[in-house]
């Protein structure tokens, strides 16, 4: 079973591995049910989906009808105005078949104009915290991609009491000194306010050379089980971080098995450097042309 720890100041003991339910978005219901059984097998008790993840929310409905109390349920909205965010949250509740979610997150809030809209009077931030007060969600969080996101999260946390943040982190990105420094600053802020930290892209290899190959994920993940294991251990060796699984569900078991057996140690820098060389791993983001996700 995968270990648990407090998810920030929410009061929930979440598994260190969070199920990234984007993996369910294009699945049949039968395959989704089998994937969810794997999630349960390893004691993963935190599910992260989004309104924009295809059929993901709908694929969870049957499971949640019997097991709503067993999991911390998170979804996301891309709405930036208050009306758009509220409407998307209400739609998600209907699709999921639940009365409330544990966490509603502002999805990929990184662009300046979107940030200003979300934080303006009548914007998404105001609307989501009002929804929290009405009982439609228990907590509000914020997520994002790219090298700018750590600094944007710091800015967001200065303006609103978000319960969690989500950002990319892996041993390739850790080679970027500026981004690593930004993440360290974000960690300090999160420690001060009891904010949970979720990481994504732990097992990313690089962007696809040919987008036609992107069947299960917009980036190319590692496929080698040993390299996946070391990548997972790199993230989990930092006890402050939760690891969100890949949208490629074929890799779920390999990541979960590593997490269940992990003793807290970190792979050697030599081993990680060898993986970066052997598998020609490259950063998904560069602060410029590669900031946009597919």
C-alpha positions in Angstrom: 0.0 0.0 0.0 1.1 3.5 -0.7 1.9 5.7 2.3 -0.3 8.6 3.2 0.3 12.0 4.7 -1.6 15.2 5.4 -2.7 17.0 2.3 -1.7 20.4 3.5 -4.0 21.9 6.0 -7.2 20.3 4.6 -7.4 17.6 7.3 -7.2 14.8 4.8 -4.6 12.0 4.8 -3.9 11.6 1.1 -1.9 8.9 -0.5 1.5 10.2 -1.6 0.5 9.2 -5.1 -2.6 10.9 -6.5 -4.5 9.3 -9.4 -4.4 11.6 -12.4 -7.8 10.8 -13.9 -7.0 12.4 -17.2 -6.1 8.8 -17.9 -9.8 7.9 -18.0 -10.7 10.6 -20.5 -10.8 8.5 -23.7 -11.4 5.1 -22.2 -14.4 2.8 -22.4 -16.3 2.4 -19.1 -15.0 -1.2 -18.8 -11.3 -0.2 -19.1 -11.9 2.8 -16.8 -13.4 0.4 -14.1 -10.4 -1.8 -14.4 -8.0 1.1 -14.0 -9.9 2.3 -10.9 -9.5 -1.2 -9.4 -5.7 -0.8 -9.8 -6.0 2.6 -8.0 -7.9 0.9 -5.1 -5.4 -2.0 -5.0 -2.6 0.3 -4.0 -4.6 2.3 -1.6 -4.7 5.5 -3.7 -7.4 7.6 -2.0 -7.1 10.9 -3.9 -8.5 11.4 -7.4 -7.7 14.4 -9.6 -9.8 15.0 -12.6 -11.0 18.1 -14.6 -13.9 19.3 -16.7 -11.6 19.4 -19.7 -10.4 15.8 -19.4 -12.8 14.3 -22.0 -15.1 11.8 -20.4 -13.1 11.4 -17.2 -15.7 12.8 -14.9 -18.3 10.6 -16.3 -16.1 7.5 -16.1 -15.9 8.1 -12.3 -19.6 8.3 -11.7 -20.4 4.7 -11.0 -17.4 4.3 -8.7 -18.3 7.4 -6.8 -21.9 6.2 -6.3 -20.6 3.5 -4.0 -17.3 4.9 -2.8 -17.6 8.7 -2.5 -16.6 8.7 1.1 -13.4 6.7 0.4 -11.6 9.3 -1.7 -10.6 12.9 -1.7 -12.1 14.1 -5.0 -10.6 17.0 -6.9 -11.6 18.5 -10.2 -10.7 21.7 -12.2 -12.3 24.5 -14.0 -10.8 26.5 -16.9 -13.3 29.3 -16.3 -11.8 32.7 -15.5 -14.9 34.7 -15.0 -17.1 34.0 -12.0 -20.1 32.9 -14.1 -18.0 30.5 -16.2 -16.2 29.0 -13.3 -19.5 28.5 -11.3 -21.2 26.9 -14.3 -18.3 24.5 -14.9 -18.2 23.5 -11.3 -22.0 22.8 -11.3 -21.6 20.8 -14.5 -18.8 18.8 -12.9 -20.9 18.0 -9.9 -23.6 16.7 -12.2 -21.3 14.7 -14.3 -19.6 13.2 -11.3 -22.9 12.5 -9.6 -21.9 14.1 -6.3 -23.1 17.0 -4.2 -19.7 18.4 -3.6 -16.0 17.9 -4.4 -13.2 18.1 -1.9 -11.1 20.4 -4.1 -11.9 22.6 -7.1 -8.9 24.0 -8.8 -8.3 26.9 -11.2 -6.8 25.0 -14.1 -3.4 26.2 -15.6 -3.6 29.8 -14.3 -0.4 31.2 -15.7 -1.2 33.8 -18.3 -1.3 37.4 -17.1 -4.6 38.3 -18.7 -6.3 35.2 -17.4 -4.8 35.8 -13.9 -6.1 39.3 -13.8 -9.6 38.2 -15.0 -9.7 35.4 -12.4 -8.8 37.7 -9.5 -10.9 40.7 -10.5 -14.2 41.4 -8.8 -16.7 38.9 -10.1 -13.9 36.7 -11.3 -13.4 32.9 -10.8 -11.5 33.2 -7.6 -14.4 35.1 -5.9 -16.9 32.7 -7.3 -15.1 29.5 -6.2 -14.6 30.7 -2.7 -18.3 31.6 -2.6 -19.0 28.0 -3.8 -16.9 26.7 -1.0 -18.9 28.7 1.5 -22.1 27.3 0.0 -20.8 23.7 0.4 -20.3 22.8 -3.2 -16.6 22.3 -2.6 -14.5 22.0 0.6 -11.3 23.7 -0.7 -10.0 25.7 -3.6 -6.7 25.2 -5.3 -4.7 26.4 -8.3 -2.7 24.5 -10.9 -0.4 25.2 -13.8 2.3 24.2 -16.3 5.5 25.7 -17.5 8.5 27.4 -15.9 6.6 30.5 -14.9 4.1 28.7 -12.8 6.0 28.6 -9.5 6.3 32.3 -9.4 2.6 32.7 -10.5 1.6 30.4 -7.7 3.5 32.6 -5.2 1.6 35.5 -6.6 -1.7 33.7 -6.3 -1.1 32.6 -2.7 -0.5 36.2 -1.8 -4.0 37.1 -2.9 -6.2 34.1 -1.8 -6.0 31.2 0.7 -5.7 28.4 -1.7 -5.4 24.9 -0.1 -3.1 23.4 -2.8 -0.9 24.1 -5.8 0.1 21.9 -8.6 3.2 22.3 -10.8 5.6 20.2 -13.0 8.6 18.6 -11.2 11.0 15.9 -12.2 14.7 15.3 -12.3 15.1 16.8 -15.7 13.5 20.1 -14.7 15.5 20.0 -11.5 18.6 20.7 -13.7 17.2 24.2 -14.4 18.7 26.3 -11.6 16.3 29.2 -12.0 13.2 26.9 -11.9 14.6 25.0 -8.9 15.1 28.3 -7.1 11.5 29.3 -7.9 10.2 26.0 -6.6 12.2 26.4 -3.4 10.6 29.9 -2.9 7.2 28.4 -3.5 7.9 25.7 -1.0 8.7 28.3 1.7 5.4 30.0 1.1 3.5 26.7 1.1 5.1 25.8 4.4 4.1 29.1 5.9 0.4 28.7 4.9 0.0 24.9 5.1 -0.5 24.6 1.3 -0.4 21.1 -0.2 2.0 20.6 -3.2 1.1 18.3 -6.1 3.6 17.5 -8.8 3.0 16.5 -12.4 5.2 15.1 -15.2 7.3 13.0 -12.9 8.0 10.4 -15.6 8.1 12.7 -18.6 10.8 11.8 -21.2 10.4 14.7 -23.6 7.9 16.2 -26.1 6.9 14.0 -29.0 8.9 14.4 -32.1 5.8 13.6 -34.0 2.5 14.7 -32.5 0.8 11.9 -34.3 2.3 9.6 -31.7 0.5 11.3 -28.9 -2.2 8.8 -28.2 -2.3 8.7 -24.4 -0.4 11.8 -23.3 0.6 15.1 -24.9 4.2 14.4 -23.9 6.2 11.2 -24.3 6.6 9.4 -21.0 9.4 7.0 -20.0 8.6 3.4 -20.8 11.5 1.6 -19.1 10.3 0.3 -15.7 13.6 0.9 -13.9 13.8 4.5 -15.2 10.2 5.1 -14.2 11.0 3.8 -10.8 13.9 6.1 -10.3 11.8 9.1 -11.6 9.0 8.3 -9.1 11.5 7.9 -6.3 13.1 11.2 -7.1 9.8 13.0 -6.5 8.7 11.0 -3.5 12.0 11.3 -1.8 11.0 14.9 -1.0 8.4 14.3 1.7 6.7 17.7 0.9 5.5 16.5 -2.5 2.6 14.5 -3.8 2.9 12.8 -7.2 0.1 12.9 -9.7 0.2 9.9 -12.1 0.5 10.1 -15.8 -2.4 10.3 -18.2 -0.9 7.2 -19.8 -2.7 4.6 -17.7 -0.5 1.8 -19.0 2.2 3.2 -16.7 0.0 3.4 -13.6 1.0 0.1 -12.1 4.8 0.6 -12.6 4.5 4.0 -10.8 2.3 2.6 -8.0 4.5 -0.4 -7.4 7.5 1.8 -6.9 5.6 4.1 -4.6 4.3 1.2 -2.5 7.8 -0.1 -2.0 9.6 3.2 -1.6 11.6 3.7 1.6 12.1 7.4 1.3 15.6 7.2 -0.3 16.5 9.2 -3.4 18.3 7.7 -6.4 21.9 8.7 -6.9 22.6 11.7 -9.1 24.8 9.4 -11.3 21.9 7.0 -11.9 19.5 9.9 -12.7 22.1 11.5 -15.0 22.6 8.1 -16.8 18.8 7.9 -17.3 18.8 11.4 -18.8 21.5 10.4 -21.2 20.3 6.9 -22.0 16.7 7.9 -22.7 17.6 11.3 -24.3 15.3 13.0 -21.8 14.6 16.7 -22.4 12.7 19.4 -20.5 9.0 19.8 -21.5 9.3 23.5 -20.9 11.9 26.2 -21.6 10.3 29.5 -20.5 9.8 30.4 -24.2 8.6 28.6 -27.2 8.0 25.4 -25.3 5.7 26.9 -22.6 2.5 26.1 -24.4 1.1 22.6 -23.8 -0.7 20.7 -26.5 
